[in-house]
Amino acid sequence: MERFLDERDLERAVLSYLVGRAQAMDTFKNIARWWVRQQVIRFDLEALDAVLYRLTAQGVIEQLPAAGDGGCMYRLAMA
């Protein structure tokens, strides 16, 4: 599912990229390719984390330890 960013989202993405990278400089094409895309992925991952947390708290899904890497796995909660 592709989504399009409005100007406020784009502004936030550019400024977020520049936080901690005050000396960054690039072309229009590379800003679109790297700066914005990287921030959109970060924002989308934060949103996904919030969704998984909320669904777990509501008892819709459950969180289980993943073997080996210390991470976790999610599945539909068993009734």
N, C-alpha and C positions, 0 to 999 in steps of 0.2 A: 504494500500500500504506500503510494507516494504522497507526500504532503508538501504543500508549498508554504513557505514562510512569508509572513507579512513584513513590512519594513521595521516594525518594532522588534520582531524576532531576529531579523538580520542584524540590526544594530546591537542587540544583546549578544549575539554570537561573535561579532567582530570585537566588541569591547571585552568580552570574556576571554577571548584568545589573547588579547593584549595585556591582560592582567598577568603580571609576572614575566612579560616579554616586551617590555617597554621599547626595546631597540628593534623589534621585529619590523620588517619592511618587505613588501612583495608586490607582484603584479596583480591586476584585477583577476586574471585567470587563476592564479595560484591562491589568491585570497578566497575565491569561490571554491576551489578544489580542496584546499587544506584547512584554512582557518574556519570557514563556515561549516563545512562538512564535519570536521572534528568536533566542533561545539554542538552541532545538532545531535550527533551520536551520543555525546556526553549527556545532553539534556534528555534524550530518549531513554538512556540507561537509568538516569535518575527517576524518570517517570515510571519505568518498568519496576524498579526497586520499590517505589511507593505502592504500586498496584499489588505486587506480590505480598508486601507487608500487610496491606489492608485486607486482602483476601484470606491471608493466614489468620489475622486477628478475628475475622468474621467467621472462621471455621469452614470456609468454602474449600480451601486447599490446605494441605499440610506440608510442613517442611521436615525433611529427613536428612541425616548426615550422608554425605557422599563418601564413597570408599576412596581412601588414598589421599586426596588433595586437600582435605580439611574444609571443603566447600559444602554446599547443601544441594539437595534436589527437592523438587516440588511435585505434588500430585494431588488429584482430587481427594478430598478428605473422605476417609472411610467412615461410614455411619455406624 
